[in-house]
């Protein structure tokens, strides 16, 4: 007799129903298994090959290296530096494992119990969804798949995770993960995150720092220690507890741990970059050759001519100089006045800083400036948090004013400023510049400039400390712009280039993209052409007298005049250049000829097509600061002309050379003796002419100012034996800088930069080349002195241009004779181009 185990043979109904449920469960389980196997087989089709991860190269930043090989800039979509796992500290590896996947070295790619726990929890109503992803799964999702939250993607992730574990070792998987994961603030991979937040290499990451870094992958923005220190600290403590629970560290190490301080680099992306303009020019250059994708993802190495110290000095000189020019126009008022109470503004400012604002303020440095009249929320939202440091500007609320502060009869008041994470005092000295307009009286009390409830920008001069307020000065964002180019005359390398006040505010590179009228800074080239082509000398006499030039085609007349409106009569060339006499420059160009001058200027380094008329002698051409500075470099280099050098080499990430410039040998555009004599004349511009402010440099130098009509453009370009520098100052909208000139606006920037650039260098005179003679002349005629004459002066000449005649007894001399046809037939361009200094 055979016993059949069927429910009908079981007498107990409870047992029969129990067996039925067992059979049903087994059948359902079998169906689930079949469904899962079928789904895995179905979704296995067309999946990426995990073998590619063996040779996987994550997108890597292109690095620009300066003249000394140090990092100058980076271009990237994902800011990342790959490092071997052996170069990552043990605490860093353990912190990541404790936070993300403590059993990583035990499982085979999937945490089955974790998946089950997450699935059960996800079925609970109102529970937060969990994924239970291992490090292997996260790597698969980030590299081979997409982040979409679907069941099909999850199944693919499981399949690929198992395959990846079979293809790579655990250390290989973990290394890829550590270099791939996002840590916030645009930093990918542990190397960039460690450098950014703590200024250390991956091998030097401490336990405390590792716990901060391990807190970020779960929510990089929400746990940022820069913006959300409290939230980050809470997760930091949880990670340390996990490290104790998993046996990575001892409880004593957990108790001794303290939340680490952030490096200054943690705030570096909140302020302007001094290398920004130069780096952007380099980026555009290589992007034009290789495309944006290669620049942003292929980890190129670009070697450029930038000197990082000189670039920083150039940026500082331009910013300071433009602020001084702008301050002379007067104070344009606070960002916000009278819209809210001071208490409301203070509360809004503090709230915008997030948790734990102590020691932080909101800055607009390095950011596009908001429009005047911007709403408070938009203004605060546009700013970024920055540690309170001297020399940086912050948004500040005027919380109180004491108009009687000060000593005795010199009481000039003070204002108390709320910076969000600290307070500072604004004394009268910090806003004494704030006239209502150019030429108005200076304010005599703080209360004349700011009011309680004003939202202003202030630059810290001393940081709040030990409960005491710091000190600050009133700041005004300049509307005037500028550019600076510095070139090494020995190598033609562009060692510094600044294209404006702040690259973050305006990426327009005025040093190479803006074409502006050079004014009288073109005159050294005009004089140089006469010396090179017509045997002029510093002693040649030209009559500074009025003339009228007729336009035969239009029937109109051009009556140029000097900057001061006066005429001086016969002048030696040196004197005319020293005092930037317009009429002499015009007459010289007329004698040389416009076309011959074009050819000479092109040989010297001017690439722009020049006007075909005599207004060119006064700077009516539109030139870039780079090309004008390079033309001056040809003078400084003894008449040798060559193209400027910015990018020296481009390599791929393996170090293979992709590109190098084909450098042509310098061409002799002017005799060395002629260049030396011209530089000597330009030295007089600094010694006693329009460039007197450059005398503060305290060493031999040569240069020339330039101011176009109505001061729309102001220039100073000059050089020493070691360095050539050109500075332009003006407005992007081409509006006049009333009351300014090249000597007052551009020359101080040039001087400040050159002083920094020459610190510690020996003082050198210009080397005198062969072919230069020195002799005494009669100052009135420029000829040889009369026998027994005592009122002579010393002059330098290129051989062949020395005077051979003796000065007449009456002391006079005939000026340079004009051509026969004095009614020149040329096309005038613009009547506004008639006055240049």
DRENTORZA-234336 format. One line per 3 residues: their letters; for each residue z, y, x of C-alpha. Coordinates in steps of 0.02 Angstrom, whole numbers. Example, Ala and Ser with C-alpha at 12.3 -4.5 7.8 and 13.67 -1.06 7.14 Angstrom:
<nulos>
as = 390/-225/615 | 357/-53/684
</nulos>
This chain:
<nulos>
xxx = 0/0/0 | -51/169/70 | 57/322/44
xxx = -47/477/2 | 36/639/46 | -31/737/-99
xxx = 67/850/-211 | 44/732/-359 | 139/595/-264
xxx = 284/712/-233 | 405/714/-375 | 487/880/-333
xxx = 381/1024/-399 | 456/1143/-268 | 400/1031/-128
xxx = 226/1013/-204 | 204/1202/-213 | 271/1220/-38
xxx = 142/1098/29 | 5/1187/-66 | 55/1350/17
xxx = 54/1264/187 | -122/1197/156 | -177/1368/97
xxx = -103/1450/250 | -187/1326/366 | -353/1352/280
xxx = -332/1541/286 | -283/1533/468 | -434/1428/507
xxx = -544/1552/416 | -463/1696/511 | -492/1608/676
xxx = -672/1573/627 | -693/1754/573 | -616/1819/733
xxx = -722/1704/841 | -876/1756/744 | -831/1939/760
xxx = -801/1921/946 | -967/1832/967 | -1054/1964/862
xxx = -980/2113/953 | -1006/2032/1123 | -1190/2067/1108
xxx = -1256/2215/1209 | -1089/2263/1284 | -1088/2356/1450
xxx = -1079/2251/1607 | -906/2266/1683 | -986/2227/1851
xxx = -1040/2409/1857 | -859/2461/1879 | -864/2387/2055
xxx = -982/2526/2106 | -924/2652/1976 | -916/2831/2037
xxx = -823/2945/1919 | -889/3122/1900 | -825/3218/2050
xxx = -815/3403/2086 | -934/3488/2205 | -834/3571/2342
xxx = -883/3731/2430 | -813/3743/2606 | -793/3909/2695
xxx = -839/3960/2871 | -684/3871/2940 | -710/3712/2840
xxx = -571/3749/2715 | -597/3729/2528 | -663/3890/2451
xxx = -716/3838/2275 | -754/3690/2162 | -879/3660/2023
xxx = -848/3521/1900 | -849/3454/1725 | -702/3343/1771
xxx = -597/3406/1916 | -563/3247/2011 | -536/3180/2188
xxx = -542/2991/2209 | -407/2914/2319 | -371/2731/2366
xxx = -220/2655/2279 | -137/2633/2449 | -128/2824/2462
xxx = -30/2840/2299 | 158/2839/2321 | 259/2692/2254
xxx = 360/2802/2134 | 198/2868/2059 | 129/2694/2028
xxx = 292/2632/1955 | 312/2784/1841 | 138/2757/1768
xxx = 173/2572/1742 | 340/2610/1657 | 259/2737/1542
xxx = 97/2647/1501 | 103/2459/1538 | 254/2386/1626
xxx = 184/2208/1618 | 15/2258/1690 | 28/2139/1838
xxx = 84/1994/1723 | -42/1991/1579 | -229/1955/1583
xxx = -289/2118/1508 | -212/2105/1334 | -31/2117/1280
xxx = -34/1996/1134 | 147/2024/1082 | 119/2211/1091
xxx = -36/2195/983 | 63/2095/854 | 207/2219/853
xxx = 87/2365/833 | -7/2276/692 | 153/2240/596
xxx = 214/2418/617 | 45/2489/565 | 59/2395/399
xxx = 220/2486/356 | 192/2630/235 | 209/2800/318
xxx = 224/2732/494 | 136/2812/642 | -11/2711/702
xxx = 9/2620/867 | -121/2542/978 | -26/2440/1110
xxx = -166/2470/1237 | -142/2404/1412 | -199/2498/1566
xxx = -351/2385/1572 | -394/2427/1391 | -372/2613/1422
xxx = -489/2604/1572 | -620/2511/1469 | -606/2638/1329
xxx = -621/2789/1446 | -762/2724/1555 | -864/2596/1458
xxx = -834/2641/1276 | -794/2791/1167 | -624/2854/1104
xxx = -670/2828/919 | -533/2746/814 | -624/2599/733
xxx = -591/2412/723 | -762/2372/797 | -724/2478/950
xxx = -555/2392/967 | -635/2220/964 | -760/2274/1097
xxx = -614/2342/1199 | -525/2173/1193 | -681/2080/1247
xxx = -717/2196/1392 | -534/2201/1447 | -533/2012/1469
xxx = -699/2017/1561 | -639/2158/1674 | -483/2060/1722
xxx = -594/1916/1775 | -711/2028/1875 | -589/2144/1968
xxx = -419/2124/2046 | -266/2208/1971 | -259/2337/2112
xxx = -443/2378/2088 | -415/2406/1902 | -258/2510/1932
xxx = -347/2616/2065 | -489/2655/1944 | -363/2701/1811
xxx = -263/2817/1924 | -422/2910/1973 | -495/2916/1797
xxx = -352/2969/1684 | -336/3148/1620 | -177/3245/1663
xxx = -216/3410/1576 | -261/3582/1643 | -435/3518/1683
xxx = -366/3393/1811 | -425/3213/1814 | -345/3084/1924
xxx = -176/3081/2007 | -234/3171/2165 | -290/3330/2076
xxx = -140/3329/1959 | -17/3314/2103 | -102/3452/2200
xxx = -108/3567/2049 | 70/3546/1984 | 166/3516/2144
xxx = 51/3558/2289 | 71/3384/2367 | -41/3239/2415
xxx = -32/3079/2311 | 60/2991/2452 | 199/3121/2448
xxx = 238/3118/2261 | 426/3099/2234 | 514/3004/2095
xxx = 551/3164/1998 | 372/3226/2015 | 302/3056/1970
xxx = 398/3053/1806 | 324/3223/1759 | 148/3164/1799
xxx = 173/3001/1705 | 225/3101/1552 | 56/3187/1538
xxx = -76/3052/1497 | -1/3020/1324 | -25/3202/1272
xxx = -84/3316/1415 | -77/3476/1314 | 82/3439/1217
xxx = 183/3385/1369 | 118/3516/1491 | 263/3572/1603
xxx = 178/3742/1617 | 179/3782/1431 | 302/3657/1357
xxx = 436/3626/1485 | 565/3564/1359 | 449/3436/1281
xxx = 394/3378/1452 | 574/3364/1511 | 619/3256/1360
xxx = 479/3132/1397 | 521/3144/1583 | 697/3079/1544
xxx = 625/2940/1436 | 510/2883/1577 | 655/2878/1700
xxx = 752/2772/1575 | 602/2656/1560 | 595/2640/1749
xxx = 778/2586/1749 | 751/2463/1604 | 600/2385/1689
xxx = 689/2369/1855 | 586/2494/1953 | 733/2605/2001
xxx = 922/2593/2005 | 1031/2687/1877 | 1101/2792/2019
xxx = 926/2858/2059 | 905/2901/1876 | 1068/2999/1873
xxx = 1025/3093/2033 | 852/3147/1971 | 824/3331/1929
xxx = 674/3404/1841 | 564/3468/1983 | 503/3646/2010
xxx = 318/3677/1990 | 213/3744/2133 | 131/3914/2121
xxx = -34/3820/2105 | 22/3763/1932 | -22/3937/1873
xxx = -176/3965/1981 | -300/3949/1838 | -220/4095/1748
xxx = -273/4230/1871 | -434/4292/1947 | -509/4196/2092
xxx = -546/4304/2246 | -689/4187/2293 | -764/4190/2118
xxx = -915/4302/2145 | -967/4224/2310 | -940/4048/2242
xxx = -1040/4086/2085 | -1187/4145/2190 | -1178/3982/2288
xxx = -1169/3881/2127 | -1324/3965/2057 | -1416/3934/2219
xxx = -1383/3746/2225 | -1403/3726/2036 | -1577/3800/2051
xxx = -1616/3665/2181 | -1532/3513/2104 | -1487/3555/1924
xxx = -1319/3583/1841 | -1280/3398/1815 | -1288/3359/2000
xxx = -1183/3510/2043 | -1049/3471/1913 | -1039/3282/1932
xxx = -1105/3219/2099 | -971/3282/2216 | -1084/3381/2333
xxx = -1013/3463/2488 | -1079/3639/2516 | -1044/3731/2677
xxx = -1059/3919/2664 | -1032/4071/2774 | -881/4138/2679
xxx = -730/4183/2783 | -583/4151/2665 | -469/4281/2744
xxx = -603/4415/2741 | -652/4368/2564 | -473/4389/2505
xxx = -461/4556/2597 | -625/4612/2519 | -567/4568/2344
xxx = -403/4661/2368 | -490/4815/2440 | -614/4823/2296
xxx = -480/4801/2161 | -365/4931/2237 | -504/5055/2267
xxx = -576/5039/2092 | -403/5062/2017 | -382/5223/2116
xxx = -551/5289/2059 | -513/5242/1879 | -341/5322/1882
xxx = -418/5488/1931 | -508/5490/1763 | -340/5489/1669
xxx = -240/5367/1564 | -328/5296/1412 | -169/5244/1321
xxx = -77/5082/1276 | -153/4927/1198 | -50/4952/1040
xxx = 48/5104/981 | 142/5131/819 | 86/4972/728
xxx = 252/4879/738 | 430/4905/793 | 479/4866/970
xxx = 587/4721/909 | 439/4642/818 | 329/4660/970
xxx = 462/4586/1083 | 482/4436/968 | 294/4407/960
xxx = 278/4420/1149 | 417/4294/1179 | 349/4173/1048
xxx = 177/4178/1129 | 253/4113/1291 | 314/3952/1209
xxx = 473/3859/1253 | 587/3922/1393 | 497/4087/1430
xxx = 622/4136/1564 | 531/4193/1719 | 361/4197/1633
xxx = 251/4334/1566 | 81/4347/1481 | -61/4407/1590
xxx = -240/4458/1555 | -290/4445/1738 | -441/4337/1767
xxx = -490/4345/1583 | -623/4442/1488 | -539/4602/1428
xxx = -513/4614/1239 | -584/4761/1148 | -475/4912/1115
xxx = -399/4899/942 | -384/4709/949 | -253/4639/830
xxx = -87/4590/908 | -106/4403/876 | -280/4399/952
xxx = -223/4501/1102 | -74/4388/1138 | -179/4234/1106
xxx = -307/4289/1235 | -174/4305/1370 | -105/4163/1476
xxx = 71/4126/1540 | 107/4165/1721 | 262/4161/1827
xxx = 333/4335/1856 | 278/4384/2030 | 256/4549/2121
xxx = 81/4620/2122 | 27/4538/1958 | 2/4626/1792
xxx = 81/4574/1627 | 85/4629/1447 | 246/4724/1416
xxx = 333/4803/1268 | 418/4971/1295 | 590/4924/1230
xxx = 682/5086/1269 | 660/5255/1354 | 791/5359/1441
xxx = 708/5528/1463 | 860/5597/1558 | 866/5463/1691
xxx = 860/5525/1869 | 962/5635/1980 | 1007/5815/1945
xxx = 862/5930/1907 | 735/5799/1961 | 767/5689/1809
xxx = 600/5616/1760 | 656/5474/1648 | 630/5287/1646
xxx = 569/5156/1523 | 638/4980/1498 | 499/4851/1482
xxx = 513/4681/1399 | 398/4557/1487 | 439/4409/1375
xxx = 528/4309/1509 | 615/4455/1594 | 639/4642/1597
xxx = 582/4780/1714 | 607/4966/1733 | 462/5087/1737
xxx = 509/5246/1830 | 413/5409/1839 | 340/5364/2008
xxx = 257/5214/1927 | 155/5320/1807 | 142/5489/1892
xxx = -46/5462/1902 | -65/5451/1713 | -142/5620/1673
xxx = -219/5640/1501 | -387/5671/1584 | -463/5714/1752
xxx = -399/5880/1816 | -253/5889/1693 | -74/5913/1751
xxx = 26/5762/1804 | 160/5704/1681 | 333/5769/1722
xxx = 428/5638/1621 | 403/5455/1575 | 416/5500/1390
xxx = 255/5602/1403 | 155/5443/1438 | 238/5296/1348
xxx = 337/5277/1187 | 457/5147/1120 | 353/5010/1038
xxx = 201/5031/1150 | 117/4872/1209 | 54/4910/1384
xxx = 3/4822/1542 | 121/4838/1690 | 112/4778/1868
xxx = 273/4707/1939 | 333/4782/2101 | 498/4685/2103
xxx = 543/4529/2003 | 695/4521/1888 | 834/4424/1974
xxx = 1020/4384/1949 | 1023/4471/1781 | 954/4633/1852
xxx = 789/4704/1790 | 638/4712/1902 | 530/4865/1931
xxx = 351/4896/1876 | 212/5024/1876 | 93/5069/1736
xxx = -72/4977/1749 | -242/5023/1680 | -390/4903/1680
xxx = -533/4997/1767 | -696/5030/1677 | -778/5073/1843
xxx = -854/4929/1942 | -898/4897/2122 | -971/4779/2250
xxx = -940/4740/2433 | -1044/4643/2559 | -989/4604/2737
xxx = -1107/4529/2867 | -1077/4467/3043 | -1214/4554/3146
xxx = -1212/4418/3278 | -1251/4274/3158 | -1311/4364/3001
xxx = -1184/4263/2903 | -1120/4346/2743 | -934/4324/2777
xxx = -874/4411/2617 | -954/4462/2454 | -871/4538/2301
xxx = -972/4573/2145 | -849/4670/2037 | -669/4707/1992
xxx = -626/4535/1922 | -741/4383/1911 | -643/4316/1761
xxx = -680/4476/1665 | -863/4490/1713 | -962/4358/1810
xxx = -1107/4479/1841 | -1128/4479/2031 | -1165/4662/2066
xxx = -1181/4630/2252 | -1344/4533/2225 | -1393/4560/2043
xxx = -1370/4747/2017 | -1507/4861/2080 | -1442/5037/2097
xxx = -1502/5198/2178 | -1432/5212/2355 | -1435/5402/2363
xxx = -1416/5468/2540 | -1368/5298/2609 | -1557/5271/2624
xxx = -1569/5415/2750 | -1528/5315/2908 | -1683/5211/2872
xxx = -1785/5370/2845 | -1723/5444/3009 | -1745/5277/3095
xxx = -1927/5267/3041 | -1959/5439/3115 | -1876/5389/3278
xxx = -1969/5222/3286 | -2140/5282/3226 | -2149/5467/3272
xxx = -2039/5483/3427 | -1908/5592/3343 | -1741/5610/3432
xxx = -1568/5671/3382 | -1617/5840/3456 | -1778/5861/3356
xxx = -1773/6022/3254 | -1820/6019/3069 | -1808/6172/2957
xxx = -1686/6157/2812 | -1777/6274/2694 | -1833/6265/2512
xxx = -2004/6200/2468 | -2098/6167/2307 | -2201/6009/2289
xxx = -2336/6009/2158 | -2391/5860/2057 | -2579/5883/2050
xxx = -2597/5755/1910 | -2466/5826/1794 | -2473/6007/1843
xxx = -2284/6008/1867 | -2178/6054/2016 | -2030/5975/2105
xxx = -1901/6090/2184 | -1777/5980/2277 | -1619/6056/2347
xxx = -1468/6008/2447 | -1309/5937/2373 | -1214/6102/2393
xxx = -1364/6209/2346 | -1368/6297/2515 | -1503/6300/2650
xxx = -1456/6308/2834 | -1619/6345/2924 | -1673/6249/3081
xxx = -1562/6097/3114 | -1555/5960/3242 | -1579/5786/3168
xxx = -1401/5734/3214 | -1329/5882/3121 | -1442/5853/2971
xxx = -1389/5670/2956 | -1206/5711/2986 | -1204/5830/2839
xxx = -1332/5732/2735 | -1457/5874/2717 | -1584/5829/2583
xxx = -1725/5945/2632 | -1731/5880/2809 | -1742/5700/2747
xxx = -1887/5745/2631 | -1983/5834/2769 | -1957/5689/2888
xxx = -2024/5564/2760 | -2170/5679/2727 | -2212/5677/2913
xxx = -2190/5488/2932 | -2286/5447/2775 | -2228/5348/2623
xxx = -2329/5191/2660 | -2278/5180/2844 | -2098/5199/2788
xxx = -2120/5057/2663 | -2178/4943/2803 | -2034/4996/2916
xxx = -1903/4970/2780 | -1973/4797/2742 | -1959/4749/2925
xxx = -1777/4807/2925 | -1733/4696/2777 | -1773/4793/2617
xxx = -1861/4672/2499 | -1871/4780/2341 | -2034/4869/2304
xxx = -2003/5051/2345 | -2064/5207/2253 | -2224/5287/2317
xxx = -2164/5466/2327 | -2052/5583/2424 | -1903/5561/2307
xxx = -1879/5401/2406 | -1803/5508/2545 | -1659/5549/2427
xxx = -1627/5370/2372 | -1730/5351/2213 | -1763/5167/2250
xxx = -1663/5032/2160 | -1583/4918/2291 | -1451/4783/2290
xxx = -1296/4806/2398 | -1341/4646/2492 | -1514/4704/2548
xxx = -1457/4880/2595 | -1311/4809/2695 | -1428/4686/2779
xxx = -1545/4829/2829 | -1396/4918/2910 | -1356/4754/2998
xxx = -1526/4766/3081 | -1469/4931/3157 | -1303/4856/3211
xxx = -1394/4706/3287 | -1496/4815/3405 | -1648/4829/3292
xxx = -1662/4641/3263 | -1697/4597/3081 | -1661/4430/2996
xxx = -1624/4364/2822 | -1439/4355/2774 | -1360/4182/2774
xxx = -1244/4125/2635 | -1269/3937/2613 | -1274/3840/2777
xxx = -1286/3658/2720 | -1280/3545/2568 | -1219/3365/2582
xxx = -1196/3223/2457 | -1026/3143/2430 | -1060/3017/2570
xxx = -1092/3157/2694 | -1281/3142/2703 | -1372/3308/2727
xxx = -1477/3356/2576 | -1529/3531/2630 | -1518/3652/2774
xxx = -1598/3824/2784 | -1748/3848/2895 | -1690/3996/2996
xxx = -1827/4103/3071 | -1791/4186/3237 | -1740/4370/3224
xxx = -1886/4492/3233 | -1875/4655/3331 | -1902/4786/3196
xxx = -1842/4930/3305 | -1817/4950/3491 | -1637/4918/3545
xxx = -1628/5091/3623 | -1687/5173/3461 | -1560/5072/3360
xxx = -1422/5125/3479 | -1468/5310/3463 | -1477/5296/3273
xxx = -1304/5214/3270 | -1241/5356/3378 | -1304/5482/3249
xxx = -1221/5382/3110 | -1060/5387/3210 | -1064/5576/3190
xxx = -1064/5552/3001 | -892/5474/3019 | -829/5587/3157
xxx = -868/5753/3073 | -976/5726/2918 | -970/5656/2742
xxx = -888/5493/2800 | -731/5572/2876 | -616/5456/2778
xxx = -680/5311/2883 | -599/5388/3037 | -439/5302/2982
xxx = -514/5141/3049 | -466/5202/3222 | -610/5125/3320
xxx = -794/5161/3354 | -895/5148/3194 | -1056/5211/3117
xxx = -1103/5233/2935 | -1173/5338/2796 | -1115/5395/2625
xxx = -1227/5397/2472 | -1211/5479/2302 | -1350/5474/2175
xxx = -1376/5613/2049 | -1221/5653/1943 | -1125/5521/2043
xxx = -1196/5376/1943 | -1191/5275/2104 | -1079/5303/2255
xxx = -1099/5211/2420 | -1033/5191/2594 | -1118/5073/2715
xxx = -1062/5062/2895 | -1025/4951/3042 | -930/4920/3202
xxx = -992/4811/3345 | -908/4663/3256 | -945/4683/3071
xxx = -1060/4771/2946 | -997/4815/2772 | -1077/4897/2621
xxx = -983/4960/2467 | -1053/5020/2301 | -950/5099/2160
xxx = -1016/5147/1989 | -1018/5100/1805 | -1118/4960/1726
xxx = -1178/5078/1590 | -1243/5199/1724 | -1133/5341/1661
xxx = -1082/5473/1789 | -923/5465/1891 | -887/5650/1874
xxx = -795/5722/2023 | -831/5573/2136 | -946/5547/2284
xxx = -980/5412/2412 | -847/5484/2527 | -710/5481/2395
xxx = -751/5325/2293 | -835/5199/2409 | -777/5252/2583
xxx = -590/5216/2553 | -633/5038/2498 | -739/5015/2655
xxx = -600/5081/2765 | -465/4973/2686 | -569/4816/2705
xxx = -624/4853/2883 | -445/4889/2936 | -393/4716/2874
xxx = -547/4634/2949 | -515/4708/3123 | -329/4674/3131
xxx = -287/4597/3299 | -462/4623/3369 | -487/4724/3529
xxx = -567/4895/3510 | -748/4887/3568 | -875/5023/3594
xxx = -1057/4999/3551 | -1145/4922/3701 | -1277/5037/3774
xxx = -1441/4943/3799 | -1572/4981/3932 | -1690/5123/3891
xxx = -1556/5248/3837 | -1530/5410/3931 | -1393/5539/3913
xxx = -1425/5721/3952 | -1366/5895/3908 | -1466/6006/3789
xxx = -1467/6178/3715 | -1383/6158/3543 | -1492/6288/3458
xxx = -1663/6224/3508 | -1630/6044/3557 | -1723/6079/3720
xxx = -1665/6075/3899 | -1535/6209/3937 | -1583/6369/4026
xxx = -1529/6389/4205 | -1346/6438/4209 | -1321/6404/4022
xxx = -1142/6353/3982 | -1144/6321/3794 | -1230/6152/3809
xxx = -1191/5984/3730 | -1222/5804/3777 | -1350/5702/3681
xxx = -1421/5525/3692 | -1606/5485/3689 | -1718/5334/3688
xxx = -1832/5340/3838 | -1989/5438/3799 | -1907/5553/3671
xxx = -1809/5665/3790 | -1850/5852/3787 | -1958/5910/3930
xxx = -1963/6097/3895 | -1828/6223/3931 | -1751/6323/3790
xxx = -1824/6499/3769 | -1722/6648/3823 | -1694/6707/3643
xxx = -1611/6539/3602 | -1727/6502/3458 | -1849/6361/3431
xxx = -1993/6329/3314 | -1952/6202/3181 | -2055/6046/3153
xxx = -2225/6101/3087 | -2268/6034/2914 | -2434/5947/2880
xxx = -2581/6057/2836 | -2576/6013/2650 | -2401/6062/2592
xxx = -2443/6038/2407 | -2425/5849/2416 | -2511/5747/2282
xxx = -2377/5621/2235 | -2306/5552/2073 | -2131/5612/2034
xxx = -2019/5485/1947 | -1869/5571/1872 | -1813/5751/1880
xxx = -1633/5688/1884 | -1667/5617/2056 | -1671/5783/2145
xxx = -1494/5796/2212 | -1416/5670/2332 | -1276/5696/2456
</nulos>
